[in-house]
Amino acid sequence: MEELKVGICGWGNVATGLFSALENNADIIASNSGAQFTVSVIGARRDNPKCDPGNTPIERDIFDVIGHDIDVVVELIGGVEVARELIIKAIKNKKHVVTANKAVIYHHGDEIFKLAKENGVRVLFESAVCAGTPIIKLLKEELAANRVSKISGMLNGTSNFILSNMEEGAEFDSTLELAQKEGYAEPDPTFDIEGMDAAHKIGILSALAFGTPLPPKDFYVEGITKIEKSDFTYAMDMGYTVKHLAVAKVDENLLELRAHPVLIKLDSHLANLKGVRNGMEIDTDLIGKIHIAGSGAGQESTASGLISDLINLANSKAINDQPENNNITSYKVSEFSELVFQYYFYIEAEDKPGVMASITSLMASKQVGIESIVQKEELDENCVPIILITDPFKESDHSELHKELLTIESVKNIRSIRIESN
Ligand SMILES: NC(=O)c1ccc[n+]([C@@H]2O[C@H](COP(=O)([O-])OP(=O)(O)OC[C@H]3O[C@@H](n4cnc5c(N)ncnc54)[C@H](OP(=O)(O)O)[C@@H]3O)[C@@H](O)[C@H]2O)c1
């Protein structure tokens, strides 16, 4: 039986979850993988009352873990720069690395993978994207014979939880508070609700599927903070719901990378993934569309992904499978402003004769077609909401149109959401 000696760095939520899962599921892990894992050392700058490490030696300086007789360093400290330093030191000391840290892979992936290759070790990161939901291995191994043309999905559990609750009639702020109370959202949820977490994940998936660099060139990222509860009501009347979608897509030699709220058809697979679940749709040439969904966070789910990496290492330590950016030159990254979307517009205007005509004639002057326009029931203060779905037009004209609509005297407020085509 192959034995792998493991050093865990960090002793928080995920690290203690990994330690417990290795202990509690040792029998099933051994029988499924033929491998045995020994945690030889833990790097913990302080004890964690939630987990007793037994007789496992503890290093208070996480960098000292690397000096032990171990095969693999499991980096679970989070953050970017210290984690990078730790991973680089581990690689230079010929230790394999397993990490759940999306931020360090996103910002320094290319540097780390190159160094690992030069040093004959591997860096695995299954749980960095959607924790235990096996998207990395799916792309690298199971779909290896396929040309992937699009990956799209809800990659942030907190955002999906908030939007699913708003779909049921809840307000943004109270749902965010609930997510924090339930432990789905961090005390500082900025990274989740402003879209950066999903952006990191789609950047990593794009590197795997399309060979884009890590870090990628900047791309368009928008969070969910401007979505209102009423957007769900109006969207649903037209057969849509609102989701936060991260997308990596190639068309001919053009590559799109983006993460922002969208309206998607209510009967689509992704529309029906509710709550904290992460879910993705992958378009491939050989097997068509494939869907994968699962828990994208949490101690146990993340431990599952980490252990799958450890098993992979134990069974094939010598395989050289670091992502290589062979395709970098094949794809030109599209400017976001050049992309074309249909848009949902919510326009709040005074209930005066002629307001609809002013809006439609402005749209006509901008050569933006209207698929549908409906005036809804009056709000307070003599204002009416007008819900408009445009024909497809260029993103670069979208913000201009926004500004010009606001110059119509009776228009008081506008918001818009892009519509994701199938
Ligand atoms: N939580 C999840 O559901 C989840 C899911 C997927 C991936 N991840 C990733 O897993 C990693 C760990 O997350 P977590 O939830 O376990 O975080 P956590 O509970 O905050 O634990 C982080 C641990 O690392 C230690 N640490 C942080 N910086 C350090 C430093 N400079 N030197 C020494 N120790 C340091 C912390 O020590 P102190 O306690 O002393 O600060 C703590 O023990 C992150 O990269 C995260 O993105 C988490």
The ligand as an SDF file (V2000), in Angstrom:
LIG
                    3D

 48 52  0  0  0  0  0  0  0  0999 V2000
  -13.9500   27.3820    4.3670 N   0  0  0  0  0  0  0  0  0  0  0  0
  -14.3390   26.8140    3.2430 C   0  0  0  0  0  0  0  0  0  0  0  0
  -15.4720   26.3360    3.1050 O   0  0  0  0  0  0  0  0  0  0  0  0
  -13.3740   26.7230    2.0890 C   0  0  0  0  0  0  0  0  0  0  0  0
  -13.7670   26.0580    0.9040 C   0  0  0  0  0  0  0  0  0  0  0  0
  -12.8550   25.9510   -0.1460 C   0  0  0  0  0  0  0  0  0  0  0  0
  -11.6050   26.5090   -0.0150 C   0  0  0  0  0  0  0  0  0  0  0  0
  -11.2630   27.1640    1.1360 N   0  0  0  0  0  0  0  0  0  0  0  0
   -9.9260   27.7080    1.2460 C   0  0  0  0  0  0  0  0  0  0  0  0
   -9.2160   27.0240    2.2800 O   0  0  0  0  0  0  0  0  0  0  0  0
   -8.2640   27.8940    2.8780 C   0  0  0  0  0  0  0  0  0  0  0  0
   -8.4460   27.8960    4.4070 C   0  0  0  0  0  0  0  0  0  0  0  0
   -9.7450   28.3550    4.7060 O   0  0  0  0  0  0  0  0  0  0  0  0
  -10.3550   28.2180    6.1860 P   0  0  0  0  0  0  0  0  0  0  0  0
  -11.8150   28.4200    6.0300 O   0  0  0  0  0  0  0  0  0  0  0  0
   -9.8370   27.0080    6.8380 O   0  0  0  0  0  0  0  0  0  0  0  0
   -9.7220   29.5160    6.8840 O   0  0  0  0  0  0  0  0  0  0  0  0
   -9.5180   29.7420    8.4600 P   0  0  0  0  0  0  0  0  0  0  0  0
  -10.5220   28.9840    9.2420 O   0  0  0  0  0  0  0  0  0  0  0  0
   -9.4250   31.2080    8.6380 O   0  0  0  0  0  0  0  0  0  0  0  0
   -8.1060   29.0850    8.7630 O   0  0  0  0  0  0  0  0  0  0  0  0
   -6.8880   29.6470    8.3270 C   0  0  0  0  0  0  0  0  0  0  0  0
   -5.7810   29.0810    9.1720 C   0  0  0  0  0  0  0  0  0  0  0  0
   -4.5250   29.5200    8.6660 O   0  0  0  0  0  0  0  0  0  0  0  0
   -3.8070   30.1830    9.7070 C   0  0  0  0  0  0  0  0  0  0  0  0
   -3.0130   31.2410    9.1240 N   0  0  0  0  0  0  0  0  0  0  0  0
   -3.4560   32.2540    8.3550 C   0  0  0  0  0  0  0  0  0  0  0  0
   -2.4180   33.0320    7.9810 N   0  0  0  0  0  0  0  0  0  0  0  0
   -1.3230   32.5080    8.5600 C   0  0  0  0  0  0  0  0  0  0  0  0
    0.0450   32.8680    8.5760 C   0  0  0  0  0  0  0  0  0  0  0  0
    0.4750   33.9470    7.9070 N   0  0  0  0  0  0  0  0  0  0  0  0
    0.8970   32.1000    9.2820 N   0  0  0  0  0  0  0  0  0  0  0  0
    0.4540   31.0260    9.9630 C   0  0  0  0  0  0  0  0  0  0  0  0
   -0.8300   30.6200    9.9880 N   0  0  0  0  0  0  0  0  0  0  0  0
   -1.7110   31.3620    9.2920 C   0  0  0  0  0  0  0  0  0  0  0  0
   -4.8670   30.6980   10.6570 C   0  0  0  0  0  0  0  0  0  0  0  0
   -4.2790   30.9130   11.9050 O   0  0  0  0  0  0  0  0  0  0  0  0
   -4.9840   31.8670   12.9800 P   0  0  0  0  0  0  0  0  0  0  0  0
   -6.1970   31.1210   13.4430 O   0  0  0  0  0  0  0  0  0  0  0  0
   -3.9450   32.0370   14.0010 O   0  0  0  0  0  0  0  0  0  0  0  0
   -5.3310   33.1350   12.2540 O   0  0  0  0  0  0  0  0  0  0  0  0
   -5.8270   29.5130   10.6500 C   0  0  0  0  0  0  0  0  0  0  0  0
   -5.3330   28.4560   11.4180 O   0  0  0  0  0  0  0  0  0  0  0  0
   -8.4780   29.2540    2.2170 C   0  0  0  0  0  0  0  0  0  0  0  0
   -7.5710   29.4050    1.1570 O   0  0  0  0  0  0  0  0  0  0  0  0
   -9.8920   29.1740    1.6670 C   0  0  0  0  0  0  0  0  0  0  0  0
  -10.1120   29.9960    0.5380 O   0  0  0  0  0  0  0  0  0  0  0  0
  -12.1220   27.2720    2.1950 C   0  0  0  0  0  0  0  0  0  0  0  0
  1  2  1  0
  2  3  2  0
  2  4  1  0
  4  5  1  0
  4 48  2  0
  5  6  2  0
  6  7  1  0
  7  8  2  0
  8  9  1  0
  8 48  1  0
  9 10  1  0
  9 46  1  0
 10 11  1  0
 11 12  1  0
 11 44  1  0
 12 13  1  0
 13 14  1  0
 14 15  2  0
 14 16  1  0
 14 17  1  0
 17 18  1  0
 18 19  2  0
 18 20  1  0
 18 21  1  0
 21 22  1  0
 22 23  1  0
 23 24  1  0
 23 42  1  0
 24 25  1  0
 25 26  1  0
 25 36  1  0
 26 27  1  0
 26 35  1  0
 27 28  2  0
 28 29  1  0
 29 30  1  0
 29 35  2  0
 30 31  1  0
 30 32  2  0
 32 33  1  0
 33 34  2  0
 34 35  1  0
 36 37  1  0
 36 42  1  0
 37 38  1  0
 38 39  2  0
 38 40  1  0
 38 41  1  0
 42 43  1  0
 44 45  1  0
 44 46  1  0
 46 47  1  0
M  CHG  2   8   1  16  -1
M  END
$$$$
